[in-house]
Amino acid sequence: MSSQELQMKIQRFESFIKIDPSNINLAIDLADLYVEDLRFEDALSCLQQVQTHAAFNLKIQVRLADLFLGQSRYAEAEKVYETLLEHGENDPVLHHNFALALFYQSQFERSLEHLNAAHDLGFCEANQWKYLAYCRHHLFQMEGATDACKNWIITSNGSLESRAYMCMLAFDSNLSDDARKFAEDVLKEDPDNVSANTVLGSLALEENEIDQAHLYFAKATPDPKNSGRAWLGQGLAYLYDDHKNEAISALSEATRKMPEHAGTVIALGWTLLSSSDFIGAEKSFRRAVEIDRNFAESHGGLASALVHLNRLEEAKAAIAIADKLNKANFGAIYAKAFLLKLNGREDASTMLISRALERSPSDGSPPLIDHLRSFLSRQAKTKPTSQTH
């Protein structure tokens, strides 16, 4: 119907509901008209109002849950879906939508439970396989994620999105040859594809082909939602070129895109520290600790920033936590080296500090850029970033 016809119909239904405010079917019809007119808050208000005149009603609850989900009000959607299940509803689409509400709150284990429930009830559409792949990826179930992605490719008739995700899964599974092949195939169809360019840029970075890495990442970073990993790679490429200001800018953008990825925040912290912005480095490392208190590199990086700020007792406390979690962590080694220097033990300190930060140490130990590339490669391949899917 035309816009004018829609408005006239909405006005008629609004007049009807004023006369009969407890009419559930009428309220649902009016809410559907509001949705068609993109008046989502009015639709919610309409359904919530009729609830006050009736006991639990399945149709109203389902509409409310789906409206909350569509408006990205995931916690509210979760509560309604839970209520529906408590009342004995066991519909596969309900389980699938409940899983989406949980997924976008990073509740990946619970999301996977409901995706599996939907699957067991016969729901096998492309979107179901897509989120099975996403959830299993987040839970480090790489084989299961790959199997789900294969089914996603089949049920979506080989969609570009599913094939692009497969190249990312292959990269994160350390299947570099497969990742390259999948990515190159995707680029033949979509030269600006974010996932494919990010994978090829990351592979180029691993192979020290820095100029080529910059080119791939530059094609991926303009994407407003899903370019976090590309910005991370671009930042590391700039760091390799010793362009620290550009590296800081790129890594800062990466943390904005992926605010819950500790590895990215830590990379920014080290880049700030290497640029003598010790206060900024401390802020980054403290944010990394907030994200994951059980991650040694977060505490080690914080210790390194604190020794530069001459807050030595705090630094020693952070070192102790980092060593308890993992004695081989990079940050604590650097912090210990700096403490040795402060105590006059120059020779021992110089050796450790060269291992931690120098670009070309004489003993062949990895410089900062190599450490960060290795560390973040491991992070990316074991802990998927929280980008919007």
C-alpha positions in Angstrom: 0.0 0.0 0.0 1.1 3.6 -0.5 2.4 5.7 2.4 -0.9 7.7 2.5 -2.9 4.5 2.6 -0.8 3.2 5.4 -1.2 6.3 7.5 -5.0 6.2 7.0 -5.1 2.6 8.0 -3.0 3.3 11.1 -5.4 6.1 12.1 -8.4 3.8 11.7 -6.8 1.1 13.9 -5.8 3.7 16.5 -9.4 4.8 16.8 -10.5 1.1 17.1 -8.0 0.4 19.9 -9.2 3.4 21.9 -12.6 1.9 21.9 -11.4 -1.7 22.7 -8.0 -1.4 24.4 -8.0 -5.0 25.5 -8.4 -6.5 22.0 -5.2 -8.5 21.6 -5.6 -9.3 17.9 -6.4 -5.6 17.1 -3.3 -4.5 19.1 -1.1 -7.0 17.2 -2.4 -5.8 13.9 -1.8 -2.2 14.8 1.7 -3.0 16.1 2.4 -4.7 12.7 1.3 -1.5 10.9 3.6 0.6 13.1 6.5 -1.7 12.2 5.6 -1.4 8.5 5.8 2.4 9.1 9.2 2.0 10.9 7.6 3.3 14.1 9.1 0.6 16.3 8.7 2.4 19.7 5.0 2.9 18.9 4.7 -0.8 18.1 6.4 -1.8 21.5 4.2 0.7 23.4 1.0 -0.7 21.7 1.9 -4.3 22.7 3.0 -3.4 26.2 -0.2 -1.5 26.8 -2.5 -4.4 25.7 -0.5 -6.6 28.1 -2.0 -4.7 31.0 -5.4 -5.9 30.0 -4.6 -9.6 29.5 -2.9 -12.6 31.1 0.2 -14.1 29.4 -0.4 -14.2 25.7 1.9 -16.1 23.4 1.4 -14.0 20.3 2.2 -10.7 22.2 5.3 -12.2 23.9 6.7 -13.4 20.6 6.1 -10.1 18.9 7.7 -8.2 21.8 10.8 -10.5 21.8 11.2 -10.1 18.1 10.8 -6.3 18.2 13.4 -6.1 21.0 15.8 -8.2 19.0 15.2 -6.1 15.8 16.0 -3.0 17.8 19.2 -4.5 19.2 17.7 -4.4 22.7 19.2 -7.8 23.4 18.9 -8.0 27.2 15.2 -7.2 27.0 14.7 -9.8 24.2 16.5 -12.4 26.3 14.1 -11.9 29.2 11.1 -12.4 27.0 12.5 -15.4 25.2 13.3 -16.9 28.6 9.7 -16.3 29.7 8.4 -18.1 26.6 10.6 -21.1 27.2 9.4 -21.2 30.9 5.9 -21.4 29.6 6.7 -24.5 27.6 7.3 -23.1 24.2 9.8 -25.1 22.2 9.7 -23.7 18.7 13.0 -23.9 16.7 12.7 -20.3 15.5 12.3 -19.2 19.0 15.5 -21.0 20.0 17.3 -19.5 17.0 16.2 -15.9 17.8 17.0 -16.4 21.5 20.5 -17.6 20.4 21.0 -14.3 18.5 20.0 -12.2 21.5 22.6 -14.1 23.5 25.3 -14.0 20.8 25.2 -10.2 20.6 25.7 -10.1 24.4 28.8 -12.2 24.0 27.1 -15.1 25.8 28.5 -17.6 23.3 28.1 -20.8 25.2 24.4 -20.2 26.0 23.9 -19.0 22.4 25.4 -22.2 21.1 23.0 -24.3 23.4 20.0 -22.7 21.8 21.4 -22.9 18.3 21.9 -26.6 18.9 18.3 -26.9 20.2 17.0 -25.2 17.1 19.1 -27.6 14.9 17.8 -30.6 16.8 14.2 -29.4 16.1 15.0 -29.3 12.4 15.9 -25.7 11.8 18.7 -25.9 9.3 18.5 -22.6 7.3 21.5 -20.7 6.1 21.3 -18.1 9.0 21.3 -21.0 11.5 24.6 -22.4 10.1 26.0 -18.9 10.0 25.6 -18.3 13.7 26.7 -21.9 14.5 30.0 -21.0 12.7 30.3 -17.7 14.5 29.6 -19.2 18.0 31.9 -22.2 17.5 34.6 -19.8 16.3 34.3 -17.6 19.4 34.5 -20.8 21.5 37.7 -21.9 19.7 35.8 -24.9 18.3 37.6 -24.5 14.9 36.7 -27.9 13.4 33.0 -27.4 14.3 33.0 -23.8 13.1 34.5 -25.0 9.7 31.9 -27.7 9.4 29.1 -25.2 10.1 30.5 -22.7 7.6 30.6 -25.5 4.9 26.9 -26.0 5.5 26.3 -22.3 5.5 28.0 -22.1 2.0 25.8 -25.0 0.8 22.5 -23.6 2.2 23.2 -20.1 1.0 24.0 -21.3 -2.5 27.7 -20.2 -2.2 27.0 -16.7 -0.9 30.0 -14.4 -0.9 29.6 -13.7 2.8 29.9 -17.4 3.7 32.9 -17.9 1.5 34.6 -14.8 2.9 34.1 -16.1 6.4 35.6 -19.5 5.4 38.8 -17.7 4.4 39.0 -16.1 7.9 38.3 -19.5 9.6 41.1 -21.1 7.5 43.5 -18.4 8.5 42.6 -18.7 12.2 43.0 -22.5 11.9 46.6 -22.0 10.7 45.7 -23.3 7.2 47.5 -20.5 5.4 47.4 -22.1 1.9 43.7 -22.7 2.2 43.1 -19.2 3.6 45.0 -17.7 0.6 43.1 -19.7 -1.9 39.7 -18.9 -0.4 40.6 -15.2 -0.1 41.9 -14.9 -3.7 38.7 -16.6 -5.0 36.6 -14.1 -3.0 38.6 -11.1 -4.4 37.9 -12.2 -7.9 34.2 -11.6 -7.2 34.6 -8.7 -4.7 38.0 -6.9 -4.9 37.2 -4.8 -1.8 36.0 -7.7 0.4 37.0 -6.9 4.0 37.6 -10.5 5.2 39.6 -11.6 2.1 41.8 -8.4 2.1 42.4 -8.8 5.9 43.5 -12.4 5.5 45.8 -11.6 2.6 47.2 -8.6 4.4 47.8 -10.7 7.5 49.6 -13.4 5.4 51.7 -10.7 3.8 52.6 -9.3 7.2 53.6 -12.7 8.4 55.9 -13.1 5.3 57.5 -9.6 5.8 55.9 -8.3 2.6 55.0 -5.0 4.3 54.2 -2.9 1.3 51.8 -5.6 0.0 50.2 -5.8 3.5 49.6 -2.1 3.5 47.8 -2.4 0.2 45.5 -5.2 1.3 44.7 -3.5 4.7 43.9 -0.2 2.9 41.2 -1.9 1.0 39.6 -3.4 4.1 39.8 -0.5 6.6 37.1 1.8 5.0 34.4 -0.7 6.2 32.6 1.0 9.1 31.8 -2.1 11.0 34.0 -5.1 10.3 37.4 -3.6 9.8 38.9 -4.1 13.2 41.4 -6.8 12.3 42.4 -4.8 9.2 43.2 -1.7 11.3 45.2 -3.9 13.7 47.2 -5.3 10.8 47.7 -1.8 9.3 48.9 -0.6 12.7 51.5 -3.4 12.9 52.6 -2.7 9.4 53.2 0.9 10.3 55.0 -0.2 13.4 57.3 -2.4 11.2 58.0 0.7 9.1 58.8 2.6 12.3 56.0 5.1 11.6 54.8 5.2 15.2 52.3 8.0 14.9 50.5 6.3 12.1 50.7 3.0 14.1 49.2 4.6 17.1 46.4 6.1 15.0 45.6 2.7 13.3 45.8 0.7 16.5 43.6 3.3 18.3 41.0 2.8 15.6 41.3 -1.0 15.9 40.6 -0.7 19.7 37.5 1.3 18.9 36.3 -1.3 16.5 37.2 -4.2 18.8 37.0 -2.8 22.3 36.9 -6.2 24.0 40.0 -7.7 22.3 42.8 -7.6 24.8 45.5 -8.3 22.3 44.7 -5.2 20.3 44.6 -3.0 23.4 48.0 -4.5 24.5 49.5 -3.7 21.0 48.4 -0.1 21.4 49.9 0.0 24.9 53.3 -1.2 23.7 53.3 1.2 20.8 52.5 4.1 23.1 55.2 2.9 25.5 57.8 2.7 22.7 56.8 6.3 21.8 57.4 7.4 25.5 53.7 8.0 26.2 53.9 6.2 29.5 50.6 7.5 30.8 48.8 6.5 27.7 50.5 3.1 27.8 49.3 2.6 31.4 45.8 3.5 30.5 45.8 0.9 27.6 47.3 -1.8 29.8 44.8 -1.2 32.6 42.0 -1.5 30.0 43.5 -4.8 28.9 43.5 -6.0 32.5 39.8 -5.0 32.8 39.1 -7.1 29.7 41.0 -10.2 30.9 42.4 -10.3 34.4 43.8 -13.8 33.8 46.0 -12.8 30.8 49.7 -12.4 31.8 50.5 -10.0 29.0 48.0 -7.5 30.3 49.7 -7.4 33.7 53.2 -7.5 32.2 52.5 -4.6 30.0 51.1 -2.7 32.9 54.3 -3.4 34.9 56.4 -2.0 32.1 54.4 1.2 31.9 54.6 1.6 35.7 58.4 1.2 35.9 58.7 4.1 33.4 56.5 6.2 35.6 58.7 5.3 38.6 55.9 3.6 40.4 58.1 0.7 41.3 56.1 -1.0 44.0 53.0 -1.1 41.8 55.2 -2.4 39.0 56.6 -5.2 41.2 53.0 -6.2 42.2 52.0 -6.3 38.5 55.1 -8.4 37.7 54.2 -10.9 40.4 50.7 -11.3 39.0 52.1 -11.7 35.4 54.7 -14.3 36.5 52.1 -16.3 38.4 50.0 -16.5 35.2 52.9 -17.1 32.8 56.6 -16.6 33.6 57.4 -16.3 29.9 55.3 -13.2 29.4 56.9 -10.4 27.4 55.9 -7.5 29.5 57.2 -8.8 32.8 60.6 -9.6 31.2 60.9 -6.0 30.0 59.8 -4.6 33.3 62.3 -6.7 35.2 65.0 -5.6 32.8 64.2 -1.9 33.4 64.3 -2.5 37.2 67.7 -4.1 36.8 68.8 -0.9 35.0 67.5 1.3 37.8 69.4 -0.8 40.3 72.7 -0.3 38.4 72.9 -3.7 36.7 73.4 -2.2 33.3 74.8 -5.3 31.5 72.0 -7.7 32.6 69.4 -5.0 31.9 70.8 -4.1 28.4 70.5 -7.7 27.3 66.9 -8.1 28.4 65.8 -4.7 27.1 67.3 -5.3 23.7 65.3 -8.5 23.5 62.2 -6.6 24.4 62.3 -3.5 22.3 65.3 -3.1 20.0 64.6 -3.5 16.3 67.8 -5.4 15.5 69.2 -6.9 18.7 72.7 -8.4 18.3 71.7 -11.8 19.8 68.9 -12.3 17.3 66.1 -12.2 19.8 62.8 -10.8 18.5 62.3 -7.0 18.4 59.1 -5.3 19.4 57.4 -5.6 16.0 58.2 -9.3 15.7 57.0 -10.0 19.2 53.8 -8.1 18.6 53.2 -9.8 15.2 53.8 -13.2 16.8 51.7 -12.5 19.8 48.8 -11.0 17.9 48.8 -13.7 15.3 48.4 -16.2 18.1 45.6 -14.1 19.7 43.7 -13.7 16.4 43.9 -17.4 15.7 42.7 -18.5 19.1 40.5 -15.7 20.3 38.2 -14.2 17.6 37.7 -10.5 17.8 34.4 -9.1 18.8 33.5 -7.4 15.6 29.9 -7.0 14.5 28.9 -9.9 12.3 
